[in-house]
């Protein structure tokens, strides 16, 4: 599809909670707001999240929320907190992980994520 066939949405994240923004973005990326929604296709929708740095994230969540990654090798389990993720990769990665977790885990998830852009 060409760029002019895409539906563009801009979401301002300033002052909003992370989960609220992520669920709104995930719903738009799945195309649930459209009349021609089909679960077996990627919706022609592009979503841009602005001001991710101004999200309302509590201190308890920053320090308490842990992300887990496993390499598959013995001793390859690594855990890190949200604050460490923010320090290393920024707020955009936190939003990206939250949206990724809210999309259905099938072959279309990676294609849907390509239609998401996040600016801090």
N, CA, C and O atoms as a printed pandas DataFrame, in Angstrom:
     atom_number atom_name residue_name chain_id  residue_number  x_coord  y_coord  z_coord
0              1         N          UNK        A               1    0.828   -1.183    0.000
1              2        CA          UNK        A               1    0.000    0.000    0.000
2              3         C          UNK        A               1    0.870    1.243    0.000
3              4         O          UNK        A               1    1.940    1.264    0.608
4              5         N          UNK        A               2    0.413    2.259   -0.673
5              6        CA          UNK        A               2    1.161    3.505   -0.665
6              7         C          UNK        A               2    0.841    4.288    0.604
7              8         O          UNK        A               2   -0.074    3.940    1.351
8              9         N          UNK        A               3    1.605    5.346    0.833
9             10        CA          UNK        A               3    1.456    6.106    2.072
10            11         C          UNK        A               3    0.112    6.810    2.186
11            12         O          UNK        A               3   -0.385    7.007    3.295
12            13         N          UNK        A               4   -0.490    7.196    1.052
13            14        CA          UNK        A               4   -1.741    7.931    1.151
14            15         C          UNK        A               4   -2.935    7.023    1.437
15            16         O          UNK        A               4   -4.031    7.528    1.679
16            17         N          UNK        A               5   -2.764    5.719    1.419
17            18        CA          UNK        A               5   -3.841    4.803    1.793
18            19         C          UNK        A               5   -3.869    4.544    3.292
19            20         O          UNK        A               5   -4.806    3.927    3.797
20            21         N          UNK        A               6   -2.846    5.010    4.008
21            22        CA          UNK        A               6   -2.767    4.764    5.445
22            23         C          UNK        A               6   -3.553    5.818    6.213
23            24         O          UNK        A               6   -3.618    6.982    5.817
24            25         N          UNK        A               7   -4.136    5.390    7.300
25            26        CA          UNK        A               7   -4.836    6.270    8.222
26            27         C          UNK        A               7   -3.839    6.666    9.301
27            28         O          UNK        A               7   -3.280    5.789    9.960
28            29         N          UNK        A               8   -3.601    7.945    9.499
29            30        CA          UNK        A               8   -2.605    8.410   10.458
30            31         C          UNK        A               8   -3.268    8.899   11.737
31            32         O          UNK        A               8   -4.235    9.660   11.697
32            33         N          UNK        A               9   -2.736    8.455   12.871
33            34        CA          UNK        A               9   -3.230    8.879   14.181
34            35         C          UNK        A               9   -2.053    9.402   14.986
35            36         O          UNK        A               9   -0.964    8.829   14.955
36            37         N          UNK        A              10   -2.276   10.489   15.705
37            38        CA          UNK        A              10   -1.262   11.056   16.594
38            39         C          UNK        A              10   -1.839   11.069   18.000
39            40         O          UNK        A              10   -2.926   11.600   18.231
40            41         N          UNK        A              11   -1.105   10.482   18.936
41            42        CA          UNK        A              11   -1.546   10.408   20.333
42            43         C          UNK        A              11   -0.558   11.187   21.190
43            44         O          UNK        A              11    0.645   10.931   21.160
44            45         N          UNK        A              12   -1.076   12.131   21.946
45            46        CA          UNK        A              12   -0.248   12.910   22.861
46            47         C          UNK        A              12   -0.260   12.209   24.215
47            48         O          UNK        A              12   -1.309   12.082   24.846
48            49         N          UNK        A              13    0.910   11.756   24.656
49            50        CA          UNK        A              13    1.004   10.944   25.874
50            51         C          UNK        A              13    1.254   11.773   27.119
51            52         O          UNK        A              13    1.355   11.210   28.209
52            53         N          UNK        A              14    1.357   13.079   26.999
53            54        CA          UNK        A              14    1.716   13.890   28.162
54            55         C          UNK        A              14    0.596   13.871   29.198
55            56         O          UNK        A              14   -0.558   14.172   28.894
56            57         N          UNK        A              15    0.960   13.511   30.427
57            58        CA          UNK        A              15    0.022   13.479   31.536
58            59         C          UNK        A              15   -0.864   12.254   31.586
59            60         O          UNK        A              15   -1.747   12.183   32.440
60            61         N          UNK        A              16   -0.662   11.285   30.703
61            62        CA          UNK        A              16   -1.490   10.080   30.682
62            63         C          UNK        A              16   -0.724    8.907   31.279
63            64         O          UNK        A              16    0.504    8.927   31.357
64            65         N          UNK        A              17   -1.460    7.888   31.698
65            66        CA          UNK        A              17   -0.856    6.677   32.241
66            67         C          UNK        A              17   -0.338    5.794   31.106
67            68         O          UNK        A              17   -0.867    5.824   29.995
68            69         N          UNK        A              18    0.685    5.021   31.392
69            70        CA          UNK        A              18    1.319    4.172   30.386
70            71         C          UNK        A              18    0.352    3.140   29.819
71            72         O          UNK        A              18    0.283    2.974   28.601
72            73         N          UNK        A              19   -0.383    2.456   30.656
73            74        CA          UNK        A              19   -1.284    1.412   30.202
74            75         C          UNK        A              19   -2.425    1.944   29.361
75            76         O          UNK        A              19   -2.853    1.290   28.410
76            77         N          UNK        A              20   -2.921    3.120   29.699
77            78        CA          UNK        A              20   -4.013    3.724   28.935
78            79         C          UNK        A              20   -3.553    4.066   27.522
79            80         O          UNK        A              20   -4.258    3.808   26.547
80            81         N          UNK        A              21   -2.372    4.645   27.426
81            82        CA          UNK        A              21   -1.822    5.002   26.116
82            83         C          UNK        A              21   -1.544    3.739   25.308
83            84         O          UNK        A              21   -1.873    3.673   24.124
84            85         N          UNK        A              22   -0.938    2.731   25.948
85            86        CA          UNK        A              22   -0.574    1.502   25.244
86            87         C          UNK        A              22   -1.799    0.761   24.734
87            88         O          UNK        A              22   -1.776    0.224   23.626
88            89         N          UNK        A              23   -2.872    0.720   25.525
89            90        CA          UNK        A              23   -4.071    0.011   25.073
90            91         C          UNK        A              23   -4.755    0.756   23.935
91            92         O          UNK        A              23   -5.312    0.135   23.030
92            93         N          UNK        A              24   -4.716    2.080   23.976
93            94        CA          UNK        A              24   -5.287    2.874   22.881
94            95         C          UNK        A              24   -4.514    2.648   21.589
95            96         O          UNK        A              24   -5.109    2.493   20.522
96            97         N          UNK        A              25   -3.188    2.629   21.685
97            98        CA          UNK        A              25   -2.340    2.404   20.513
98            99         C          UNK        A              25   -2.550    0.990   19.967
99           100         O          UNK        A              25   -2.650    0.803   18.754
100          101         N          UNK        A              26   -2.616    0.002   20.853
101          102        CA          UNK        A              26   -2.797   -1.383   20.409
102          103         C          UNK        A              26   -4.132   -1.566   19.697
103          104         O          UNK        A              26   -4.209   -2.286   18.701
104          105         N          UNK        A              27   -5.178   -0.926   20.196
105          106        CA          UNK        A              27   -6.486   -1.013   19.559
106          107         C          UNK        A              27   -6.454   -0.400   18.164
107          108         O          UNK        A              27   -7.029   -0.946   17.223
108          109         N          UNK        A              28   -5.779    0.734   18.040
109          110        CA          UNK        A              28   -5.675    1.381   16.729
110          111         C          UNK        A              28   -4.851    0.537   15.760
111          112         O          UNK        A              28   -5.213    0.407   14.590
112          113         N          UNK        A              29   -3.743   -0.036   16.239
113          114        CA          UNK        A              29   -2.885   -0.837   15.357
114          115         C          UNK        A              29   -3.582   -2.105   14.869
115          116         O          UNK        A              29   -3.335   -2.558   13.751
116          117         N          UNK        A              30   -4.448   -2.675   15.699
117          118        CA          UNK        A              30   -5.193   -3.862   15.280
118          119         C          UNK        A              30   -6.319   -3.505   14.319
119          120         O          UNK        A              30   -6.859   -4.381   13.643
120          121         N          UNK        A              31   -6.677   -2.230   14.252
121          122        CA          UNK        A              31   -7.721   -1.797   13.343
122          123         C          UNK        A              31   -9.114   -2.025   13.878
123          124         O          UNK        A              31  -10.063   -2.119   13.099
124          125         N          UNK        A              32   -9.264   -2.117   15.193
125          126        CA          UNK        A              32  -10.578   -2.403   15.771
126          127         C          UNK        A              32  -11.541   -1.235   15.646
127          128         O          UNK        A              32  -12.745   -1.411   15.831
128          129         N          UNK        A              33  -11.045   -0.059   15.339
129          130        CA          UNK        A              33  -11.914    1.103   15.177
130          131         C          UNK        A              33  -12.487    1.192   13.763
131          132         O          UNK        A              33  -13.358    2.022   13.503
132          133         N          UNK        A              34  -12.017    0.357   12.859
133          134        CA          UNK        A              34  -12.423    0.412   11.459
134          135         C          UNK        A              34  -13.613   -0.519   11.198
135          136         O          UNK        A              34  -13.836   -1.485   11.928
136          137         N          UNK        A              35  -14.362   -0.208   10.152
137          138        CA          UNK        A              35  -15.499   -1.053    9.799
138          139         C          UNK        A              35  -15.066   -2.288    9.024
139          140         O          UNK        A              35  -15.769   -3.299    9.027
140          141         N          UNK        A              36  -13.920   -2.217    8.361
141          142        CA          UNK        A              36  -13.437   -3.353    7.576
142          143         C          UNK        A              36  -12.367   -4.148    8.323
143          144         O          UNK        A              36  -11.412   -4.632    7.716
144          145         N          UNK        A              37  -12.527   -4.281    9.630
145          146        CA          UNK        A              37  -11.530   -4.980   10.446
146          147         C          UNK        A              37  -11.500   -6.467   10.087
147          148         O          UNK        A              37  -12.538   -7.109    9.926
148          149         N          UNK        A              38  -10.285   -6.991    9.967
149          150        CA          UNK        A              38  -10.081   -8.420    9.716
150          151         C          UNK        A              38   -8.884   -8.863   10.534
151          152         O          UNK        A              38   -7.832   -8.225   10.498
152          153         N          UNK        A              39   -9.037   -9.945   11.265
153          154        CA          UNK        A              39   -7.968  -10.390   12.162
154          155         C          UNK        A              39   -6.778  -10.981   11.422
155          156         O          UNK        A              39   -5.698  -11.124   11.995
156          157         N          UNK        A              40   -6.969  -11.328   10.146
157          158        CA          UNK        A              40   -5.878  -11.972    9.412
158          159         C          UNK        A              40   -5.089  -11.001    8.546
159          160         O          UNK        A              40   -4.255  -11.429    7.750
160          161         N          UNK        A              41   -5.336   -9.698    8.686
161          162        CA          UNK        A              41   -4.584   -8.702    7.925
162          163         C          UNK        A              41   -4.117   -7.590    8.849
163          164         O          UNK        A              41   -4.690   -7.361    9.914
164          165         N          UNK        A              42   -3.072   -6.910    8.422
165          166        CA          UNK        A              42   -2.582   -5.754    9.156
166          167         C          UNK        A              42   -3.390   -4.545    8.701
167          168         O          UNK        A              42   -3.522   -4.296    7.502
168          169         N          UNK        A              43   -3.921   -3.807    9.641
169          170        CA          UNK        A              43   -4.745   -2.640    9.310
170          171         C          UNK        A              43   -3.861   -1.546    8.708
171          172         O          UNK        A              43   -2.727   -1.354    9.147
172          173         N          UNK        A              44   -4.373   -0.833    7.709
173          174        CA          UNK        A              44   -3.589    0.268    7.115
174          175         C          UNK        A              44   -3.639    1.507    8.001
175          176         O          UNK        A              44   -4.225    2.527    7.636
176          177         N          UNK        A              45   -3.020    1.402    9.161
177          178        CA          UNK        A              45   -3.055    2.462   10.159
178          179         C          UNK        A              45   -1.639    2.736   10.624
179          180         O          UNK        A              45   -0.879    1.807   10.898
180          181         N          UNK        A              46   -1.286    4.004   10.713
181          182        CA          UNK        A              46   -0.005    4.412   11.293
182          183         C          UNK        A              46   -0.295    5.209   12.550
183          184         O          UNK        A              46   -1.138    6.105   12.540
184          185         N          UNK        A              47    0.396    4.889   13.630
185          186        CA          UNK        A              47    0.179    5.567   14.910
186          187         C          UNK        A              47    1.480    6.196   15.354
187          188         O          UNK        A              47    2.531    5.556   15.341
188          189         N          UNK        A              48    1.402    7.470   15.751
189          190        CA          UNK        A              48    2.571    8.169   16.276
190          191         C          UNK        A              48    2.259    8.616   17.701
191          192         O          UNK        A              48    1.251    9.280   17.944
192          193         N          UNK        A              49    3.121    8.252   18.631
193          194        CA          UNK        A              49    2.971    8.653   20.032
194          195         C          UNK        A              49    3.969    9.764   20.290
195          196         O          UNK        A              49    5.172    9.592   20.094
196          197         N          UNK        A              50    3.460   10.911   20.731
197          198        CA          UNK        A              50    4.320   12.058   21.009
198          199         C          UNK        A              50    4.423   12.291   22.506
199          200         O          UNK        A              50    3.523   11.929   23.264
200          201         N          UNK        A              51    5.521   12.896   22.928
201          202        CA          UNK        A              51    5.781   13.280   24.319
202          203         C          UNK        A              51    5.764   12.077   25.256
203          204         O          UNK        A              51    5.135   12.121   26.313
204          205         N          UNK        A              52    6.454   11.000   24.872
205          206        CA          UNK        A              52    6.518    9.804   25.716
206          207         C          UNK        A              52    7.261   10.091   27.019
207          208         O          UNK        A              52    7.067    9.387   28.010
208          209         N          UNK        A              53    8.094   11.100   27.024
209          210        CA          UNK        A              53    8.847   11.451   28.225
210          211         C          UNK        A              53    7.937   12.015   29.313
211          212         O          UNK        A              53    8.279   11.974   30.495
212          213         N          UNK        A              54    6.780   12.543   28.915
213          214        CA          UNK        A              54    5.877   13.180   29.868
214          215         C          UNK        A              54    4.795   12.235   30.378
215          216         O          UNK        A              54    3.802   12.689   30.948
216          217         N          UNK        A              55    4.970   10.924   30.181
217          218        CA          UNK        A              55    4.023    9.939   30.702
218          219         C          UNK        A              55    4.009    9.968   32.229
219          220         O          UNK        A              55    5.029   10.242   32.862
220          221         N          UNK        A              56    2.850    9.686   32.811
221          222        CA          UNK        A              56    2.757    9.581   34.265
222          223         C          UNK        A              56    3.075    8.157   34.676
223          224         O          UNK        A              56    2.244    7.262   34.522
224          225         N          UNK        A              57    4.275    7.941   35.198
225          226        CA          UNK        A              57    4.680    6.625   35.683
226          227         C          UNK        A              57    5.097    6.797   37.139
227          228         O          UNK        A              57    5.979    7.598   37.447
228          229         N          UNK        A              58    4.464    6.047   38.028
229          230        CA          UNK        A              58    4.749    6.207   39.450
230          231         C          UNK        A              58    6.142    5.664   39.782
231          232         O          UNK        A              58    6.696    4.832   39.064
232          233         N          UNK        A              59    6.681    6.158   40.881
233          234        CA          UNK        A              59    7.999    5.696   41.340
234          235         C          UNK        A              59    7.966    4.214   41.690
235          236         O          UNK        A              59    8.944    3.495   41.488
236          237         N          UNK        A              60    6.832    3.768   42.217
237          238        CA          UNK        A              60    6.701    2.354   42.583
238          239         C          UNK        A              60    6.794    1.467   41.348
239          240         O          UNK        A              60    7.407    0.401   41.389
240          241         N          UNK        A              61    6.188    1.907   40.255
241          242        CA          UNK        A              61    6.248    1.126   39.027
242          243         C          UNK        A              61    7.652    1.185   38.423
243          244         O          UNK        A              61    8.150    0.178   37.919
244          245         N          UNK        A              62    8.288    2.346   38.468
245          246        CA          UNK        A              62    9.646    2.463   37.922
246          247         C          UNK        A              62   10.625    1.511   38.603
247          248         O          UNK        A              62   11.475    0.900   37.956
248          249         N          UNK        A              63   10.489    1.400   39.906
249          250        CA          UNK        A              63   11.426    0.566   40.657
250          251         C          UNK        A              63   10.959   -0.878   40.789
251          252         O          UNK        A              63   11.783   -1.777   40.957
252          253         N          UNK        A              64    9.648   -1.117   40.716
253          254        CA          UNK        A              64    9.114   -2.447   40.964
254          255         C          UNK        A              64    8.886   -3.285   39.723
255          256         O          UNK        A              64    8.983   -4.510   39.786
256          257         N          UNK        A              65    8.585   -2.659   38.599
257          258        CA          UNK        A              65    8.297   -3.399   37.362
258          259         C          UNK        A              65    9.597   -3.977   36.822
259          260         O          UNK        A              65   10.563   -3.250   36.590
260          261         N          UNK        A              66    9.612   -5.291   36.624
261          262        CA          UNK        A              66   10.817   -5.936   36.105
262          263         C          UNK        A              66   10.524   -6.573   34.759
263          264         O          UNK        A              66    9.446   -7.122   34.537
264          265         N          UNK        A              67   11.489   -6.493   33.876
265          266        CA          UNK        A              67   11.432   -7.148   32.584
266          267         C          UNK        A              67   12.415   -8.302   32.607
267          268         O          UNK        A              67   13.504   -8.179   33.167
268          269         N          UNK        A              68   12.042   -9.424   32.003
269          270        CA          UNK        A              68   12.862  -10.627   32.031
270          271         C          UNK        A              68   13.243  -10.997   30.604
271          272         O          UNK        A              68   12.412  -10.955   29.697
272          273         N          UNK        A              69   14.497  -11.356   30.420
273          274        CA          UNK        A              69   14.974  -11.800   29.116
274          275         C          UNK        A              69   15.807  -13.058   29.336
275          276         O          UNK        A              69   16.623  -13.113   30.256
276          277         N          UNK        A              70   15.603  -14.056   28.500
277          278        CA          UNK        A              70   16.317  -15.319   28.635
278          279         C          UNK        A              70   16.975  -15.662   27.314
279          280         O          UNK        A              70   16.319  -15.689   26.272
280          281         N          UNK        A              71   18.273  -15.924   27.358
281          282        CA          UNK        A              71   19.031  -16.197   26.134
282          283         C          UNK        A              71   18.890  -17.636   25.662
283          284         O          UNK        A              71   19.170  -17.933   24.501
284          285         N          UNK        A              72   18.458  -18.543   26.551
285          286        CA          UNK        A              72   18.348  -19.948   26.197
286          287         C          UNK        A              72   19.510  -20.772   26.709
287          288         O          UNK        A              72   19.474  -22.002   26.660
288          289         N          UNK        A              73   20.533  -20.107   27.198
289          290        CA          UNK        A              73   21.699  -20.792   27.735
290          291         C          UNK        A              73   21.609  -20.858   29.257
291          292         O          UNK        A              73   20.922  -20.041   29.870
292          293         N          UNK        A              74   22.298  -21.829   29.877
293          294        CA          UNK        A              74   22.313  -21.890   31.337
294          295         C          UNK        A              74   22.909  -20.607   31.929
295          296         O          UNK        A              74   23.974  -20.158   31.506
296          297         N          UNK        A              75   22.227  -20.037   32.888
297          298        CA          UNK        A              75   22.679  -18.789   33.492
298          299         C          UNK        A              75   22.374  -17.579   32.636
299          300         O          UNK        A              75   22.874  -16.491   32.924
300          301         N          UNK        A              76   21.577  -17.726   31.599
301          302        CA          UNK        A              76   21.317  -16.632   30.672
302          303         C          UNK        A              76   20.075  -15.832   30.984
303          304         O          UNK        A              76   19.593  -15.092   30.126
304          305         N          UNK        A              77   19.539  -15.960   32.193
305          306        CA          UNK        A              77   18.356  -15.199   32.574
306          307         C          UNK        A              77   18.782  -13.837   33.092
307          308         O          UNK        A              77   19.583  -13.745   34.022
308          309         N          UNK        A              78   18.248  -12.779   32.493
309          310        CA          UNK        A              78   18.598  -11.438   32.966
310          311         C          UNK        A              78   17.320  -10.684   33.281
311          312         O          UNK        A              78   16.360  -10.717   32.513
312          313         N          UNK        A              79   17.318  -10.006   34.416
313          314        CA          UNK        A              79   16.191   -9.197   34.852
314          315         C          UNK        A              79   16.658   -7.763   35.012
315          316         O          UNK        A              79   17.773   -7.510   35.469
316          317         N          UNK        A              80   15.802   -6.827   34.634
317          318        CA          UNK        A              80   16.121   -5.425   34.828
318          319         C          UNK        A              80   14.832   -4.664   35.088
319          320         O          UNK        A              80   13.760   -5.062   34.633
320          321         N          UNK        A              81   14.948   -3.555   35.831
321          322        CA          UNK        A              81   13.779   -2.781   36.206
322          323         C          UNK        A              81   13.425   -1.783   35.110
323          324         O          UNK        A              81   14.191   -1.571   34.170
324          325         N          UNK        A              82   12.259   -1.183   35.248
325          326        CA          UNK        A              82   11.827   -0.185   34.285
326          327         C          UNK        A              82   12.748    1.022   34.309
327          328         O          UNK        A              82   13.024    1.609   33.263
328          329         N          UNK        A              83   13.224    1.399   35.481
329          330        CA          UNK        A              83   14.121    2.558   35.575
330          331         C          UNK        A              83   15.414    2.308   34.807
331          332         O          UNK        A              83   15.930    3.215   34.153
332          333         N          UNK        A              84   15.939    1.091   34.881
333          334        CA          UNK        A              84   17.157    0.758   34.133
334          335         C          UNK        A              84   16.900    0.786   32.631
335          336         O          UNK        A              84   17.760    1.212   31.860
336          337         N          UNK        A              85   15.710    0.329   32.210
337          338        CA          UNK        A              85   15.351    0.370   30.801
338          339         C          UNK        A              85   15.228    1.812   30.314
339          340         O          UNK        A              85   15.660    2.138   29.208
340          341         N          UNK        A              86   14.637    2.676   31.142
341          342        CA          UNK        A              86   14.511    4.085   30.785
342          343         C          UNK        A              86   15.895    4.735   30.674
343          344         O          UNK        A              86   16.144    5.522   29.761
344          345         N          UNK        A              87   16.781    4.405   31.599
345          346        CA          UNK        A              87   18.125    4.974   31.563
346          347         C          UNK        A              87   18.899    4.536   30.331
347          348         O          UNK        A              87   19.633    5.327   29.739
348          349         N          UNK        A              88   18.735    3.270   29.944
349          350        CA          UNK        A              88   19.501    2.744   28.815
350          351         C          UNK        A              88   18.901    3.097   27.461
351          352         O          UNK        A              88   19.617    3.531   26.559
352          353         N          UNK        A              89   17.573    2.914   27.310
353          354        CA          UNK        A              89   16.960    3.039   25.989
354          355         C          UNK        A              89   15.910    4.135   25.884
355          356         O          UNK        A              89   15.462    4.442   24.779
356          357         N          UNK        A              90   15.507    4.727   26.989
357          358        CA          UNK        A              90   14.558    5.828   26.949
358          359         C          UNK        A              90   13.117    5.380   27.148
359          360         O          UNK        A              90   12.812    4.190   27.227
360          361         N          UNK        A              91   12.252    6.371   27.224
361          362        CA          UNK        A              91   10.835    6.113   27.457
362          363         C          UNK        A              91   10.171    5.437   26.268
363          364         O          UNK        A              91    9.184    4.721   26.435
364          365         N          UNK        A              92   10.694    5.654   25.084
365          366        CA          UNK        A              92   10.077    5.068   23.895
366          367         C          UNK        A              92   10.108    3.543   23.942
367          368         O          UNK        A              92    9.186    2.892   23.451
368          369         N          UNK        A              93   11.142    2.976   24.519
369          370        CA          UNK        A              93   11.231    1.518   24.613
370          371         C          UNK        A              93   10.218    0.967   25.616
371          372         O          UNK        A              93    9.707   -0.138   25.431
372          373         N          UNK        A              94    9.922    1.724   26.673
373          374        CA          UNK        A              94    8.917    1.305   27.643
374          375         C          UNK        A              94    7.546    1.256   26.980
375          376         O          UNK        A              94    6.787    0.308   27.182
376          377         N          UNK        A              95    7.228    2.281   26.187
377          378        CA          UNK        A              95    5.944    2.316   25.479
378          379         C          UNK        A              95    5.884    1.191   24.452
379          380         O          UNK        A              95    4.854    0.535   24.296
380          381         N          UNK        A              96    6.992    0.974   23.757
381          382        CA          UNK        A              96    7.038   -0.078   22.739
382          383         C          UNK        A              96    6.793   -1.456   23.350
383          384         O          UNK        A              96    6.054   -2.261   22.783
384          385         N          UNK        A              97    7.406   -1.734   24.503
385          386        CA          UNK        A              97    7.209   -3.024   25.165
386          387         C          UNK        A              97    5.772   -3.182   25.663
387          388         O          UNK        A              97    5.210   -4.276   25.609
388          389         N          UNK        A              98    5.183   -2.097   26.145
389          390        CA          UNK        A              98    3.807   -2.167   26.642
390          391         C          UNK        A              98    2.833   -2.440   25.497
391          392         O          UNK        A              98    1.918   -3.249   25.648
392          393         N          UNK        A              99    3.019   -1.779   24.360
393          394        CA          UNK        A              99    2.143   -1.995   23.203
394          395         C          UNK        A              99    2.349   -3.393   22.649
395          396         O          UNK        A              99    1.384   -4.065   22.284
396          397         N          UNK        A             100    3.596   -3.837   22.581
397          398        CA          UNK        A             100    3.927   -5.167   22.067
398          399         C          UNK        A             100    3.224   -6.255   22.876
399          400         O          UNK        A             100    2.744   -7.242   22.318
400          401         N          UNK        A             101    3.167   -6.068   24.186
401          402        CA          UNK        A             101    2.507   -7.046   25.041
402          403         C          UNK        A             101    0.998   -7.054   24.898
403          404         O          UNK        A             101    0.353   -8.045   25.238
404          405         N          UNK        A             102    0.420   -5.965   24.399
405          406        CA          UNK        A             102   -1.032   -5.882   24.255
406          407         C          UNK        A             102   -1.525   -6.338   22.888
407          408         O          UNK        A             102   -2.729   -6.505   22.694
408          409         N          UNK        A             103   -0.626   -6.538   21.949
409          410        CA          UNK        A             103   -1.024   -7.040   20.636
410          411         C          UNK        A             103   -1.114   -8.562   20.684
411          412         O          UNK        A             103   -0.406   -9.187   21.474
412          413         N          UNK        A             104   -1.965   -9.174   19.863
413          414        CA          UNK        A             104   -2.048  -10.635   19.862
414          415         C          UNK        A             104   -0.745  -11.260   19.390
415          416         O          UNK        A             104   -0.116  -10.775   18.450
416          417         N          UNK        A             105   -0.348  -12.337   20.047
417          418        CA          UNK        A             105    0.956  -12.950   19.748
418          419         C          UNK        A             105    0.810  -13.906   18.570
419          420         O          UNK        A             105    0.701  -15.120   18.748
420          421         N          UNK        A             106    0.810  -13.346   17.374
421          422        CA          UNK        A             106    0.763  -14.132   16.154
422          423         C          UNK        A             106    1.755  -13.548   15.149
423          424         O          UNK        A             106    2.564  -12.693   15.509
424          425         N          UNK        A             107    1.702  -13.994   13.909
425          426        CA          UNK        A             107    2.686  -13.558   12.918
426          427         C          UNK        A             107    2.520  -12.103   12.504
427          428         O          UNK        A             107    3.433  -11.515   11.924
428          429         N          UNK        A             108    1.375  -11.525   12.793
429          430        CA          UNK        A             108    1.130  -10.147   12.390
430          431         C          UNK        A             108    1.650   -9.125   13.397
431          432         O          UNK        A             108    1.688   -7.931   13.101
432          433         N          UNK        A             109    2.053   -9.586   14.592
433          434        CA          UNK        A             109    2.460   -8.643   15.628
434          435         C          UNK        A             109    3.650   -7.794   15.204
435          436         O          UNK        A             109    3.641   -6.582   15.421
436          437         N          UNK        A             110    4.659   -8.389   14.611
437          438        CA          UNK        A             110    5.835   -7.628   14.190
438          439         C          UNK        A             110    5.484   -6.646   13.077
439          440         O          UNK        A             110    6.022   -5.540   13.026
440          441         N          UNK        A             111    4.583   -7.050   12.188
441          442        CA          UNK        A             111    4.168   -6.156   11.103
442          443         C          UNK        A             111    3.360   -4.982   11.634
443          444         O          UNK        A             111    3.475   -3.866   11.129
444          445         N          UNK        A             112    2.547   -5.230   12.647
445          446        CA          UNK        A             112    1.790   -4.144   13.269
446          447         C          UNK        A             112    2.729   -3.158   13.961
447          448         O          UNK        A             112    2.516   -1.947   13.901
448          449         N          UNK        A             113    3.761   -3.674   14.611
449          450        CA          UNK        A             113    4.687   -2.809   15.339
450          451         C          UNK        A             113    5.474   -1.890   14.408
451          452         O          UNK        A             113    5.944   -0.837   14.838
452          453         N          UNK        A             114    5.622   -2.271   13.146
453          454        CA          UNK        A             114    6.325   -1.406   12.191
454          455         C          UNK        A             114    5.537   -0.141   11.884
455          456         O          UNK        A             114    6.100    0.841   11.401
456          457         N          UNK        A             115    4.238   -0.159   12.162
457          458        CA          UNK        A             115    3.400    1.015   11.923
458          459         C          UNK        A             115    3.337    1.958   13.120
459          460         O          UNK        A             115    2.540    2.896   13.133
460          461         N          UNK        A             116    4.175    1.710   14.121
461          462        CA          UNK        A             116    4.198    2.523   15.329
462          463         C          UNK        A             116    5.492    3.338   15.383
463          464         O          UNK        A             116    6.585    2.790   15.243
464          465         N          UNK        A             117    5.358    4.637   15.587
465          466        CA          UNK        A             117    6.527    5.498   15.804
466          467         C          UNK        A             117    6.325    6.238   17.123
467          468         O          UNK        A             117    5.225    6.698   17.431
468          469         N          UNK        A             118    7.396    6.343   17.889
469          470        CA          UNK        A             118    7.321    6.960   19.209
470          471         C          UNK        A             118    8.385    8.049   19.291
471          472         O          UNK        A             118    9.553    7.809   18.985
472          473         N          UNK        A             119    7.979    9.240   19.702
473          474        CA          UNK        A             119    8.940   10.326   19.882
474          475         C          UNK        A             119    8.890   10.775   21.337
475          476         O          UNK        A             119    7.822   10.851   21.945
476          477         N          UNK        A             120   10.041   11.064   21.868
477          478        CA          UNK        A             120   10.111   11.488   23.262
478          479         C          UNK        A             120    9.961   12.977   23.306
479          480         O          UNK        A             120    9.988   13.569   24.384
